Amino acid sequence: MRVGLRLEGTSCRTVVLDGLTVVSAGQEVHAGSLPEALESSLSGLRREFGSGITEITVDVGRVLGERKLADVVAIRISPRPPADAFHMTVLPPLVEPAVTRTVHVAGGHDLRGRPLAPLDLEGFLADLPGILSRDVRNVAVTSVGSTASSDHETRIADAILGNDRDIRISISSDFYSSVFRDRDYTAILNSALMQTGEDLAVMLEAAGRRQFPAALLSFAKNDGGRAPLSRLALAPVHGLRAEPAMGILGAATLAGIPEGEVILCTEAGAMVGHIHGGLPVARSLIRQGFDASLASNAAILEPYTAHHPVRADFPSVIADLRDSKDVALPFGLVPTLSAAQDAALVGSAAAPLTAWIDRLETVSGRVDLKRVQNLAEDDAHSAAVQLGATPGQTDIIESNVYAMPYGNPGIVRIRVQAAGETFADEEHVLPTAARGATQ
């Protein structure tokens, strides 16, 4: 049996799946503190289900969103500092106050991975004692061209860790976007969340081991998948907005459709997403109007409109998730799924392990293109297995190639997603037959 668990404030809410059947729905525990609520919730599950619980996946997005961001030192690598205020990297208002100091280092690469300027490592090392003289614990290192080469970022990070091994470092090459502003924002936000992610991971690990020492512990991700709890301290930003993805996956799981359209109806309105290969269809950015986008793979969930195309041959599930159903759904929608369960919690319980490969490659023709795509698929498959997936239960969900803009022939972006289950969980998810398909 698998548990989906959501943390918020000083409460925990859980659902338990046995295969695709909900056997315990939406139990919520309140306490004087979050650790107390978690302990009480897990203790109750242990008394009821004992060793039958094999997997616990926790949605920590609400806690990450409500906690204060930690202070961050931003180190930006580029050929030269911004010429004026117009050229400064502008962060969203909620994140900007977290940056206590910005340091410029000469360096960076172009789209082909060629240095735009030599890395001024000597100058940085001279300034490093002063940079770390304050109570600095979180550092974000971002670089122009880090998608093509992470060399300058890595050397700066190594220099920092050589001075203080306890510094938490987030580097922008871990997040794909063709826009420097997006990578810079994402790395800084990730760094600001690392303390909270670390605290949550320690709390969940301790409580989980006390109550379910044999269970696998994971956290829910923005793409509808999960990752081992150990990754929460390193990449908390990927768990920040997992609930929409889990809602899509949960509704599809309850309806038993691995391919199709999912319409979620709440008090705020009707939203639509799609499920493919047993996982929500995702994009690589979370857009925020004119602000910088978050470079994290996230399920696509968009407003349902009167002009939404309806296909009779395309599987569709309409989930009415409203607390009150006295008023009919908009646009003449008729529910096809009972909302007795918390769809997002069901999604957390059903989520597979997921891994992404998103990188630039230089190719010389179709044969070379196929080679680098196959290599990316192998790497994505291996990444999922390294997270704990069983090789025989791991498949490629998406494998796409994109030409790069601005007249850069021979350079392509490869984006691949792999998903897999542990051996014990192979019968506890949507049918995996569709999981070899690509889009």
N, C-alpha and C positions, 0 to 999 in steps of 0.2 A: 504494500500500500504506500501511496505517496501523499505527502502533505504540502499544501500551498498555504503559506503564512504571510500575513501583511502586518507590518509594524507602523504605528502612528501614535505620537504623543506618549501616553502611558498605557497603551492598549495593544492587544494582539487579536487578530481574527484569523481563523483557520478553516480549511476544508480538507477532507480526506477522500482520495480516490482509490478505489480498488479496481484496477483495470481502467475502464472508461465509465465506471459507475460511481456516483457520489454516495458515500456511505456515512458521511458526517458533514453537514453543511453549515458554514457561516457561524461557527461558535466564536463569540467575542469575549475576551477577558479584559477587565479593567483593574488597575492596581495603583498603588501610590507612586510607582516608578516603572519605567519601561523594562528594566531587568526583572522586576518582580512579576510584571504581567507576562513576560516571556516564560519565566520559570513555572508560573502557575499554569499557563496554557500547555506547555510541553508535558508537565507532570500529569495533567488531565488526560492528554493523549496517550501517555504511557500506561496509565491505569486502564484505559478503555481498549487499547489496541496492542499494547506490549511490543514484542519483537516483530509484529507484522508490519511496522513502519520501516520502510527501507530507504526512503528518500524524503528530504525536507528542502523545499525551495522557498526562499524568503524574499518578498518584495520590500525593499528598504527605501523606495523612492520618496515616500512621504517624509520619512525621517531626514533623508539627505536634503530635501527641499526646505525643511523647517529649521534646521540647525544653522547657527551662525557660521559664515565662511571664515576659515583661518587666514591669517596674514600670509602673503606670498611675495617673494622677490622674483621679479620677471627679468630674465636675461635674454635679450634679443640679439640675434646674430644677423648682420646684414652688411653690405659693403661700406655703408656710411650711415650716420645717424639721420633721422628725419630732418629735412631742411627747415621746416617750420611747423607750426601747429596744424596746418591743413594736412600734412603728410603723416601726422602721428596716428598710430594704431588706436582706434577708439573702441573701448570695451563697453558692453551693455551696462547700464547704470547700477544693476544689482551686484555686479562683479568688480567694477572699477575700484570701489573703496578697499577691496581686499589687497590690492597691489600697494605695498608700502614703499617699494623702491624699484626703479627700472634701470637696468644696466645695459649699455650698448657694447657689443664686441664686434670688431671688424671680421668679416668672413661671409659665408653663404655660397650657394651653388645655383647654377641655372637649371633649366628643365632637363638637360642631358647629363646632369651630375658633375659638370665642370665647375671648378672654383671661380666665383665672381671676384673674390679677393682672398688673399692668404689669411688664415685664421690667426688673429693676434692673441695667441695663447700666452705668450710671454707677458704682454701687457695685462691680460686678465689675471694671471697668477700673481702679479705684483699688487693688484688691487684686491685680490681675494680675501686677505685677512681683514681688510676694512669692511668688505661686503658681509662677511660672516661674523663681524664683531658684535653685532646685536643678537638678540634672541631669535635668530633665524632658524626655522625648522622646515619650511616649505619653499621649494624653488621650482619655477617653471622655466625651461630652456626652449626657446623657439628660434627657428632659423629660416631664412629665405632659402627655398629650394630643398627643404628637408624631405620632401616626397621623392626626390631623385637621389639624394645622398644624405645619410644621417651622420656622416663622419664628423662634422664640426660640432654638432650637438653632443655626440658621444664623447668627444674629447673634453668638452667643457664639463659635462656631467662627471667624467672620470676625475677631472681636476678637483671638483667640489668634494666628491666622495673621498678623494685622497686626503683632503683636509679635515673632513668630518663625516664618518661613515653613517651617522644617524640622521643626516639630512634626507628629507623626502623629496625626490626629484621626479617631475613629469616632463617628458620631452614631446615636442609637437610631431615628430615623425611617427609616433604611435597612433596618430589620428589622421585619416586621409581627407583632404580637401585641396582643390587646386588654388584656393584663396588663402593667403598667409594669415589674414585677419581671423578666419575661422579656426585655423590650427592654433594660433596664438591664444584666442579666447578659450578654446577647449582645453588646452594644456594648462592654462592658468586656473580655470574652474576646477579641473581635475585635481590640481595640486591643492587648491583651497578646500577640497572635499576629502582629501586623503586622511586627515586626522579623524574625521567622523567615520569614514569607511573602515579605518583601522580599529576604532573603538567598537563599532558594530560587529566586525568580524571576530574580535576577541570575546565579546559578550555572547554572540551566537555559538561560537565554537565551545565555550565553556558550558553553556546551558545544554547544548545539543549532546555533548559528550557525557554529561551527567545523566541525562534522561534516555538518550538513544545512542549508546557508544558505537553501534555498528552501522548507523544510518549515514548516508551520504548527504552532506550539507552543501547547498548552493545558494546563489542569489539570482533573482530574476533580472533579465536584461531588456534593453529598449527594443531589441529585434524580435522578441518573443521567445528567446532561448534562455539558457541559464549558463552560469559559470561557477566553478568551484569557489567556495567561500574565501579561500586564500587570495583570490583575485580582487576581492572587494577593497582591500587596502591599497591596491596598485592602480585600479581603474574604476573608481566609484562612479565616474561620470556615466558609464554605460548602464548603471542601475538607477539613474536619476528619474527617468520617465518611462518606466517599464509597464505601468498599469494599462495604458491604451493597447499596447501589443498583447498583453495578457488577456484583455477583454476580448480581442479578436480570436485569439487561440482558444480561450475558454468556451466561447459560443460555438466555435467550429467543433470543438471536442464534444460538447454536449449534443450537438446535432449530428455528429458522426460524419462530417464531410472534410476530407483532406484537400479538396480543391473547390473553390467557389467564392462567393461573395458573402460578406458578413455585415449586416446592418445593426448597429447598436443604438437603441433608443433610450435616452435618459431625460431627466427634467430639463437639461440644457439644450436638447434637440436630438436630431437623428444624424448619426455619423456612419460612414461606410468605409470598409477596408476589404482586403482580399486575402484568401488563404491559398498557398501554393506549396505542394509537397509537404503538407502538414504543418507549415509555418506561415506567419503573416508575411505578406510582400512588404519589403522594406526599402527605404532609400538611405543614402549615406549621410544625409544632413537633416538636422532638426531646424527648420527655418523659423526666424523670429522677426518677421517684418523687415524693417530696414536695418535692424541690429545684426551683428555677426551671427552666423549660424553655428549650431553645435555639431561638430564633426563626429557623430556617433550614429551607427546604423540603427534606424528606428522604423517601426511599423508605420505604414502610411494609413492614416485615418483622417478622412476629409468629410466636410459637411455633405449630407444628402440633400439634393435639390429637386425641384419639380421637373427638371429636365434630365434627371438621371436615366440613362438607357436601361431598359428592362429586356433581358434575354430569357425566353422561355426554356432554352436548352442549357442554361447555365445554373448550376446548383446555387441556391441562395438560402440564407437563414436570417430571419428577422427576430432579434431578441429585444423584448420589452423589459428594460432594466429599471423602470421608474418605480418609486415607492408607492405612488398612488396611480391607479389605472382607471380613474373615474372619467377621464377625458380620452377620446380616441387619439390614436397616433396620427401625426401629420402625414400629408400626401397620400392618404388612403392606405397606409401600410397596415398590414394585418400580421400580428405576431405568429411566428411558426415555432417558437421555442419558449417554454415556460421559464420564467425568471425566478424560480424558487431558489436557485443557487446564485452565489456571487460569481459571475462569469470570469472576472479577472483572477480571482483566487483559484478557480478551476484551471485556468490557463497556467498559473504558476505551478500547480501540482503536475500538470501534464508537459511542461516545457522540456525539450531535449537540450543537450549540450550543443552549443553553436560556436563556430569559429569562422573568421573572415580573413581572406588575403586580398588586399587592396593596394596595388603598387603600379609604378610605371615601368615599362620595358621598352627597349629599343629593338626593333625587328627589321629584317631585310626582305621579307616576302611572306607568302602564305604558309610555306613550310615552317619557317622560323616562328611565325605567329602561332601556329598550332603547337609548336614545341613549348613556347613559354606559357601558353594557356594550360597545356597538360601538366606542366611543372607546377603552376599555381594551384591546380586542382589537387595534385599530390600533396602540396604543402598545406592546403586547407584541410585535407583529410587527416594528415599527420597532426596538425594543430588540434583538431577535435579529439583525436586519440590521446594526445598528451594531456588534454583536460580530463580524461577519464572515460571517453567513449570506447566501446568495443569495436575493433576494426570491421567486423562483419555486420555491425549495426550502424555503420556510418556511411552517409551518402552525400553527394553534391546536390545542393538545392538550387543554386544559381551559379552560372558561369558566363560572364559577359566580358566583351572587349569593346572599348570605346576609343575612337580616334581623338587625339588631343587638339585643341583649337590653336589659333594664332600661327598657323603655317609651320607646324613642326612635323614634317613627314618622317615616318619611321618610328615615332614615339606613340605608344598606345597605353591605355590604362586597363589593367586586368583586375576584375572584381569577382571574387568567388566566395560562396558561402557553403560550408559543410555543416551537417547536423548529425548527431548520433546519440545512442542510448547506451547505458551500461547494460551488461548482459542480463542482469536481474530485472531490468525494466522493459525488455523488448516487447512485452505484450501489454504494456500499460499506456500506450500512446495511440494516436491516430494511425491508420494503416500506413506502413512504410513503403508500400509498393510504388507509390508515386514519387518517392524521394530520389529517384535517379534523374528526374527531369530537370531541365534548365530553362531559364527564361531570358 
